[in-house]
């Protein structure tokens, strides 16, 4: 029985590590999208990057479903912050009418 708990626990640890790795990639993409948007360069490159960020956020949301929200609070908070950053970026783009 202890072995099963340990496997579950290490499985959650691997999921948490994967979540944080994907969150790092998403944060880097958001940084680049912000850089592009700061120059008001809402081009095809921005559109592709925004679509990829949306996909990454969907993947992160799916990973969160497999984690325990009580013990993985930092992961949840990070993903919420990434969503907020993306929404802010998209609102800026919409405000500029591009």
Helices and strands as residue ranges (DSSP letters): H 2-38, H 44-65, H 73-96
